[in-house]
Amino acid sequence: MASDPDCLFCKIVAGEIPATKVAEDERTVAFMDINPATRGHLLVVPREHTRDLLEIGGEDLAACASAAARLAARVKERLGADGVNLLNSCGAAAWQTVFHFHLHVIPRYDDDPLRLPWKPEPGDEDEIKAAARELTR
């Protein structure tokens, strides 16, 4: 299994540094985030090192998504979360800080302080159509 000797998450997967693991299977490991946004915030990573969403293989991506869905249900059931955000950051411009693909499972509570990072407002209809044309070529 491929790993990066300098990668923090590879070291967690290998057991070289401690982490509070909550689930694992043949393809994924889930552990608590040490900088949690809310109570119960955890990360799901593939065992094999992959830099980001653009490089992860389909099977590992599906395994991470499936594990995240199971854990999302678990945080609602066991921690009493009112909702759950799944978040992936791909690239530094998108707030990725550890370059090993991961999904954040963030329990949401009605009274938690997290807010959307942007204010949803109607977009320019012509620009939306132009982007759509570029994406469908």
Backbone bond lengths (Angstrom), bond angles and torsions (degrees), N, CA, C in turn:
res aa  C-N    CA-C-N  psi(-1)  N-CA   C-N-CA  omega(-1)  CA-C   N-CA-C  phi
1 M - - - 1.452 - - 1.524 108.49 -
2 A 1.326 116.55 131.11 1.460 121.46 -176.99 1.526 111.36 -73.35
3 S 1.331 115.23 136.30 1.457 120.46 175.05 1.520 108.33 -143.22
4 D 1.320 115.22 164.15 1.459 122.54 178.71 1.528 106.46 -113.56
5 P 1.329 118.17 118.53 1.467 120.35 -176.17 1.524 114.17 -63.23
6 D 1.325 117.74 -16.17 1.457 121.09 179.37 1.526 112.90 -99.67
7 C 1.329 117.06 0.15 1.463 120.89 -174.52 1.534 111.52 -89.06
8 L 1.321 115.71 125.49 1.457 122.30 179.12 1.531 111.52 -56.40
9 F 1.326 117.17 -46.36 1.463 119.56 -176.97 1.526 111.76 -71.21
10 C 1.320 118.45 -32.91 1.473 120.32 174.38 1.528 110.17 -62.50
11 K 1.323 116.42 -38.43 1.466 120.57 178.44 1.523 110.80 -67.02
12 I 1.315 117.97 -36.21 1.467 120.79 175.89 1.521 109.90 -66.23
13 V 1.332 117.12 -47.35 1.469 121.50 179.26 1.526 110.24 -57.27
14 A 1.328 117.24 -41.26 1.469 122.01 -178.27 1.522 113.20 -77.36
15 G 1.323 117.73 -8.47 1.452 121.03 -178.64 1.520 113.37 79.51
16 E 1.331 116.91 14.98 1.467 120.91 -178.84 1.518 112.98 -78.80
17 I 1.309 116.91 -25.21 1.457 121.04 174.21 1.528 107.66 -131.13
18 P 1.316 116.74 150.20 1.465 119.03 -175.16 1.522 113.10 -72.24
19 A 1.314 113.76 149.17 1.464 121.80 173.64 1.520 106.59 -154.17
20 T 1.300 115.93 155.13 1.456 120.84 177.30 1.527 107.40 -92.87
21 K 1.330 114.59 91.01 1.466 120.55 -177.79 1.524 110.05 -77.78
22 V 1.336 114.88 141.66 1.466 120.21 178.91 1.521 112.62 -118.20
23 A 1.331 117.93 -17.60 1.462 121.44 178.46 1.524 108.47 -165.50
24 E 1.314 115.40 151.91 1.460 120.36 172.31 1.507 109.68 -159.39
25 D 1.317 115.05 153.53 1.460 121.92 175.22 1.523 107.67 -144.16
26 E 1.310 117.62 -166.54 1.464 119.79 -174.56 1.531 113.23 -66.27
27 R 1.333 118.24 -22.99 1.462 121.13 -177.20 1.528 114.89 -113.18
28 T 1.346 117.91 -21.02 1.464 120.20 -171.95 1.521 112.77 -132.84
29 V 1.326 114.07 159.57 1.463 122.59 171.77 1.520 106.01 -134.81
30 A 1.337 116.05 135.92 1.465 121.49 176.40 1.520 108.34 -120.23
31 F 1.329 115.26 134.35 1.462 120.34 -178.55 1.521 109.55 -146.53
32 M 1.330 114.78 160.04 1.451 121.12 -177.94 1.530 110.63 -69.99
33 D 1.315 116.02 139.97 1.463 121.94 175.41 1.530 108.07 -75.00
34 I 1.326 117.55 132.05 1.463 120.00 -178.87 1.531 112.10 -80.88
35 N 1.321 117.07 -7.22 1.463 123.16 175.21 1.526 108.16 -124.87
36 P 1.333 116.80 64.61 1.463 119.08 -169.83 1.526 114.26 -69.08
37 A 1.322 114.01 140.46 1.464 120.72 174.38 1.525 110.25 -77.25
38 T 1.331 116.32 -33.50 1.467 122.61 178.23 1.525 107.88 -147.44
39 R 1.325 115.99 170.35 1.466 120.97 178.16 1.526 109.53 -62.73
40 G 1.342 115.96 124.21 1.457 121.10 178.03 1.525 114.80 94.91
41 H 1.336 118.41 2.81 1.472 122.30 179.23 1.525 109.46 -59.52
42 L 1.318 116.06 126.21 1.464 120.48 -179.36 1.510 110.73 -137.49
43 L 1.318 115.03 168.62 1.464 122.90 -179.35 1.520 109.88 -121.51
44 V 1.320 116.05 144.06 1.462 122.31 173.14 1.520 106.58 -118.01
45 V 1.335 116.74 125.75 1.468 121.66 -179.07 1.521 109.81 -128.00
46 P 1.334 117.09 152.05 1.464 119.18 171.29 1.522 109.20 -76.51
47 R 1.315 116.54 148.50 1.469 119.79 177.23 1.527 111.15 -63.41
48 E 1.319 116.26 -36.56 1.462 120.59 -179.20 1.527 109.52 -84.13
49 H 1.320 116.04 135.81 1.459 119.61 -179.50 1.521 110.70 -66.53
50 T 1.309 114.85 127.01 1.453 123.53 173.11 1.517 105.98 -142.01
51 R 1.307 117.41 131.43 1.466 122.20 -173.01 1.523 113.52 -60.45
52 D 1.340 117.44 -47.37 1.462 118.85 -173.05 1.519 111.29 -163.81
53 L 1.330 115.89 -173.01 1.456 122.79 -177.96 1.524 112.41 -59.49
54 L 1.325 117.83 -30.85 1.457 121.01 -177.72 1.523 112.92 -77.64
55 E 1.331 117.07 -13.68 1.462 120.40 -178.11 1.522 114.37 -112.21
56 I 1.321 118.32 -16.56 1.461 120.18 -175.05 1.531 110.53 -69.45
57 G 1.332 115.45 140.42 1.456 120.72 176.89 1.525 111.40 -73.81
58 G 1.301 115.80 156.63 1.454 121.65 -176.75 1.517 114.35 -58.14
59 E 1.329 117.41 -40.62 1.464 119.98 -178.53 1.523 111.53 -67.57
60 D 1.338 116.67 -41.43 1.470 119.02 178.36 1.524 110.90 -69.05
61 L 1.325 117.10 -38.20 1.463 119.81 177.78 1.527 110.43 -62.79
62 A 1.321 116.56 -44.74 1.470 120.47 178.73 1.526 110.61 -62.90
63 A 1.327 117.21 -40.48 1.469 120.39 179.52 1.524 110.99 -64.84
64 C 1.335 116.89 -41.08 1.470 120.08 178.19 1.524 110.59 -65.81
65 A 1.318 117.26 -42.61 1.465 120.58 179.70 1.522 110.97 -63.57
66 S 1.324 116.16 -41.82 1.462 120.30 179.26 1.528 111.19 -64.83
67 A 1.323 116.86 -44.15 1.469 120.64 178.00 1.525 110.21 -63.01
68 A 1.323 117.06 -41.72 1.468 120.32 179.76 1.525 110.85 -63.39
69 A 1.314 117.68 -38.76 1.468 120.51 178.69 1.525 110.90 -65.29
70 R 1.332 117.19 -43.01 1.468 120.54 177.13 1.530 110.92 -60.57
71 L 1.334 115.88 -43.28 1.457 120.08 -178.35 1.528 111.79 -72.31
72 A 1.310 117.69 -31.77 1.462 120.67 175.29 1.529 109.82 -61.73
73 A 1.322 116.61 -43.71 1.471 119.99 177.17 1.521 110.20 -63.70
74 R 1.322 116.65 -38.30 1.465 120.90 -179.37 1.525 111.97 -65.87
75 V 1.333 118.23 -41.01 1.466 118.52 -179.59 1.524 111.16 -69.51
76 K 1.314 117.07 -32.07 1.472 118.37 176.00 1.524 110.03 -67.54
77 E 1.323 115.76 -44.72 1.470 120.68 -176.71 1.532 112.28 -70.60
78 R 1.324 116.88 -47.83 1.463 119.94 -170.35 1.527 114.85 -93.19
79 L 1.330 117.18 -26.07 1.461 119.49 -179.57 1.528 112.10 -106.02
80 G 1.312 116.56 -3.65 1.457 120.08 178.71 1.516 113.84 71.44
81 A 1.336 117.38 26.82 1.461 120.32 178.51 1.527 109.68 -64.19
82 D 1.319 115.10 145.54 1.459 120.83 178.18 1.526 111.92 -86.37
83 G 1.322 116.61 -16.88 1.453 123.23 179.33 1.512 109.08 -168.07
84 V 1.325 117.16 -179.96 1.462 121.99 -179.31 1.525 108.60 -146.58
85 N 1.328 116.27 136.61 1.465 121.28 169.09 1.516 108.11 -105.12
86 L 1.338 116.56 135.62 1.462 122.37 167.08 1.515 105.35 -105.80
87 L 1.322 116.93 129.15 1.453 121.10 -175.34 1.516 110.17 -134.75
88 N 1.332 115.63 134.31 1.455 121.65 170.16 1.515 107.36 -128.27
89 S 1.310 115.50 133.99 1.458 121.41 175.32 1.517 107.63 -110.16
90 C 1.327 116.65 125.07 1.466 121.72 -176.87 1.518 108.92 -117.59
91 G 1.329 115.80 100.90 1.453 120.93 -179.67 1.517 111.76 99.34
92 A 1.310 115.42 152.98 1.461 121.27 -177.98 1.527 112.05 -59.21
93 A 1.329 117.66 -36.94 1.465 120.53 -179.99 1.529 111.58 -65.44
94 A 1.334 116.29 -20.26 1.471 121.83 179.62 1.528 111.04 -102.47
95 W 1.331 117.65 17.81 1.466 124.89 175.74 1.526 114.08 79.08
96 Q 1.330 119.10 16.35 1.462 119.04 175.64 1.524 108.23 -72.90
97 T 1.343 116.35 127.89 1.466 120.53 -179.45 1.520 112.46 -116.49
98 V 1.334 117.74 -24.17 1.460 121.82 174.13 1.522 105.61 -115.21
99 F 1.327 116.00 121.11 1.458 120.31 -172.82 1.524 111.88 -92.54
100 H 1.335 112.81 62.52 1.466 125.71 171.09 1.524 102.04 -140.48
101 F 1.319 117.89 121.25 1.463 120.52 -175.59 1.526 110.34 -46.65
102 H 1.322 116.10 136.77 1.461 120.36 174.93 1.518 110.64 -156.76
103 L 1.310 113.93 151.77 1.459 122.17 173.35 1.514 107.97 -111.40
104 H 1.317 116.21 130.71 1.456 121.71 171.89 1.525 107.33 -85.78
105 V 1.308 117.00 131.48 1.458 122.95 170.16 1.525 104.61 -109.53
106 I 1.327 115.45 107.59 1.462 120.58 -172.90 1.524 109.44 -113.97
107 P 1.333 116.78 105.80 1.464 118.77 175.52 1.525 109.70 -61.69
108 R 1.311 116.27 140.30 1.461 120.96 178.73 1.516 109.63 -117.17
109 Y 1.299 114.85 138.36 1.459 122.79 -179.49 1.525 107.63 -123.07
110 D 1.306 117.34 143.63 1.452 120.97 -176.29 1.526 112.83 -52.35
111 D 1.322 117.34 -32.17 1.469 120.00 -176.98 1.529 113.90 -103.29
112 D 1.352 118.65 14.00 1.470 118.57 -179.49 1.537 110.10 -76.85
113 P 1.336 116.60 160.03 1.465 119.85 -173.56 1.533 115.23 -85.40
114 L 1.319 119.20 -2.82 1.465 120.32 -175.47 1.524 111.10 -70.61
115 R 1.325 115.16 141.01 1.454 122.30 177.56 1.517 109.19 -134.16
116 L 1.317 116.62 157.37 1.462 120.43 176.19 1.529 110.13 -54.57
117 P 1.336 117.08 142.23 1.462 119.38 -179.69 1.537 113.05 -78.99
118 W 1.325 117.82 -1.22 1.455 120.99 175.34 1.519 108.43 -142.94
119 K 1.302 115.37 160.17 1.457 120.48 178.50 1.523 107.61 -97.62
120 P 1.335 118.44 109.40 1.467 119.59 -179.17 1.532 111.14 -61.49
121 E 1.324 115.28 122.52 1.454 123.31 178.13 1.517 108.36 -139.71
122 P 1.329 117.97 152.17 1.460 120.28 179.29 1.530 110.97 -57.02
123 G 1.325 115.30 138.43 1.456 120.76 178.71 1.516 111.55 -90.28
124 D 1.326 115.51 172.17 1.455 122.15 176.36 1.539 107.70 -73.72
125 E 1.321 116.39 118.43 1.465 121.22 -174.56 1.523 112.27 -59.44
126 D 1.327 118.40 -39.70 1.464 120.97 179.58 1.525 110.97 -66.22
127 E 1.330 117.30 -40.48 1.468 120.76 179.05 1.526 110.89 -67.60
128 I 1.320 116.66 -38.20 1.470 120.25 177.05 1.527 109.63 -60.99
129 K 1.324 116.75 -45.24 1.474 120.79 179.74 1.528 111.49 -66.09
130 A 1.341 116.62 -39.25 1.468 120.05 179.24 1.528 110.50 -63.83
131 A 1.326 117.19 -43.61 1.469 120.27 178.14 1.521 110.22 -63.61
132 A 1.325 116.45 -40.88 1.472 120.30 179.30 1.524 110.52 -61.25
133 R 1.332 117.22 -41.25 1.471 119.98 178.48 1.535 110.67 -61.00
134 E 1.329 116.68 -41.92 1.466 120.33 179.14 1.519 111.20 -63.88
135 L 1.313 116.71 -35.09 1.465 121.00 -177.04 1.519 113.57 -80.71
136 T 1.321 117.82 -15.06 1.467 120.04 -178.03 1.523 113.47 -104.71
137 R 1.307 118.41 2.21 1.484 121.60 179.67 1.488 111.26 -72.55
